[in-house]
Amino acid sequence: MKYLIDHTTSQIHRTPYAGYACGLNTTPLEKREGTHDENYVNKLVEEKKYKKCRHCYDEKLYPL
């Protein structure tokens, strides 16, 4: 899975599901980061208090 990290809002998006509803389009490109590293994503959530985007992680729409 590829993830997009928004360093402006401290949110993590799942790339295949990221869209207009996420608000990612308002973040400058230099404040976004892409990764495939799930361990890095988990570290951001646990240690840096980043949040997983509710639109990209909605289990009703996108089961894990």
Residue frames relative to the residue before (quaternion, step in Angstrom):
aa qw qx qy qz dx dy dz
M 1.0000 0.0000 0.0000 0.0000 0.00 0.00 0.00
K 0.2507 -0.7435 0.5966 0.1688 3.54 -1.00 0.76
Y 0.1896 -0.7806 0.5919 0.0662 3.52 -1.05 0.88
L 0.2094 -0.7222 0.6416 0.1517 3.53 -1.24 0.59
I 0.1730 -0.7878 0.5872 0.0681 3.54 -0.76 1.06
D 0.1941 -0.7665 0.6076 0.0752 3.53 -0.78 1.13
H 0.2192 -0.8183 0.5222 0.0984 3.56 -0.29 1.28
T 0.5609 0.5843 -0.3957 0.4328 3.60 1.24 -0.16
T 0.7917 0.2655 -0.1277 0.5351 3.57 0.89 -0.95
S 0.3679 -0.7474 0.4658 0.2983 3.60 1.31 -0.09
Q 0.4678 0.6472 -0.4587 0.3898 3.54 0.91 1.01
I 0.2576 -0.7402 0.6047 0.1417 3.50 -1.24 0.66
H 0.1457 -0.7971 0.5852 0.0300 3.53 -0.85 1.08
R 0.3511 -0.6640 0.6033 0.2681 3.55 -1.19 0.54
T 0.5106 -0.7240 0.3762 0.2712 3.54 -0.40 1.30
P 0.6855 0.4885 -0.3326 0.4253 3.66 0.75 -0.83
Y 0.7511 0.3910 -0.2004 0.4928 3.60 1.18 -0.52
A 0.4791 0.6742 -0.4409 0.3487 3.59 1.24 -0.14
G 0.1244 0.7972 -0.5786 0.1194 3.52 -0.91 0.96
Y 0.8076 -0.2941 0.2151 0.4638 3.51 -1.34 -0.25
A 0.6368 0.5599 -0.3275 0.4168 3.60 0.99 -0.84
C 0.6188 0.5732 -0.3335 0.4212 3.59 1.16 -0.55
G 0.3869 -0.7262 0.4785 0.3064 3.57 1.14 -0.57
L 0.3697 0.7579 -0.4667 0.2665 3.56 1.28 0.13
N 0.6018 0.5974 -0.3525 0.3959 3.58 1.13 -0.62
T 0.6572 0.5056 -0.3216 0.4572 3.62 1.20 -0.30
T 0.5969 0.5642 -0.3540 0.4473 3.58 1.29 -0.17
P 0.4701 -0.6745 0.4850 0.2979 3.61 -0.81 0.94
L 0.6217 -0.5834 0.3830 0.3556 3.56 -1.08 0.76
E 0.6715 0.5098 -0.3114 0.4385 3.59 0.98 -0.74
K 0.6694 0.4557 -0.2954 0.5069 3.60 1.28 -0.15
R 0.6089 0.5103 -0.3501 0.4963 3.60 1.31 0.27
E 0.0728 -0.7809 0.6196 0.0301 3.53 -1.15 0.66
G 0.2235 -0.7661 0.5888 0.1283 3.55 -1.01 0.81
T 0.0801 0.7939 -0.5992 0.0656 3.57 -1.08 0.73
H 0.3051 -0.7031 0.6083 0.2065 3.52 -1.35 0.40
D 0.5490 0.6619 -0.3550 0.3667 3.57 1.33 -0.20
E 0.2680 -0.7974 0.5240 0.1329 3.57 -0.19 1.31
N 0.6012 0.5595 -0.3597 0.4429 3.61 1.09 -0.60
Y 0.6325 0.5215 -0.3168 0.4771 3.57 1.05 -0.81
V 0.6387 0.5234 -0.3144 0.4682 3.58 0.98 -0.89
N 0.6737 0.4946 -0.2953 0.4629 3.59 0.87 -0.92
K 0.6262 0.5348 -0.3278 0.4630 3.57 1.07 -0.73
L 0.6367 0.5170 -0.3273 0.4692 3.59 0.99 -0.79
V 0.6594 0.5077 -0.3029 0.4644 3.57 0.97 -0.87
E 0.7379 0.4436 -0.2335 0.4519 3.57 0.81 -1.01
E 0.7993 0.3327 -0.1560 0.4755 3.57 0.81 -0.98
K 0.7765 0.3336 -0.1712 0.5064 3.57 0.99 -0.78
K 0.4195 -0.7506 0.4188 0.2919 3.57 1.39 0.04
Y 0.2486 0.7413 -0.5675 0.2581 3.57 1.02 0.80
K 0.3082 -0.7480 0.5625 0.1704 3.57 -1.14 0.63
K 0.4202 -0.6581 0.5579 0.2811 3.54 -1.19 0.60
C 0.5228 -0.6623 0.4463 0.2981 3.56 -0.85 1.03
R 0.4389 -0.7214 0.4719 0.2537 3.57 -0.72 1.04
H 0.6249 0.5362 -0.3402 0.4541 3.59 1.15 -0.50
C 0.7152 0.4486 -0.2437 0.4773 3.58 0.97 -0.85
Y 0.7563 0.3637 -0.1858 0.5111 3.56 1.15 -0.57
D 0.3356 0.7444 -0.5095 0.2715 3.61 1.19 0.39
E 0.3258 -0.7987 0.4759 0.1718 3.57 -0.26 1.28
K 0.5790 0.5686 -0.3843 0.4402 3.60 1.17 -0.37
L 0.7333 0.3954 -0.2189 0.5080 3.56 1.06 -0.75
Y 0.8116 0.1283 -0.0115 0.5699 3.56 0.98 -0.94
P 0.1770 -0.8113 0.5470 0.1065 3.62 0.19 1.18
L 0.4509 -0.6985 0.4911 0.2598 3.56 -1.01 0.83
